[in-house]
Amino acid sequence: MAADLIEKTDRYERMFADALAEADIVVPASTPLGEAAAEVREMSLSYLEDGRHFRENDDPVNALAAFSYGYGWLDAGVRIGLFEIPEETHLFTME
């Protein structure tokens, strides 16, 4: 069971980091939506850093939770149109 948790945590970290790299803010920075997009990106990056901190401290449960929660923030930003992603990506839910 521990090996499954480690594998899942590693996989979520990779997917989340890749998703952050692919998501580009598409709303003007000087607008309220631009500010919201910047906050969503900042929150997502914070959760990625938190998850990595938990992994380094042998806490895969909280690492996985942080990666999952941060991914959710980013995915929500994509869904409401704050970010643009490549059409062929498999890293976000679009339906």
Secondary structure by P-SEA (a helix, b strand, c coil): caaaaaaaaaaaaaaaaaaaaacccccccccaaaaaaaaaaaaaaaaaaaaaaaaaaccaaaaaaaaaaaaaaaaaaaaaccccccccccccccc
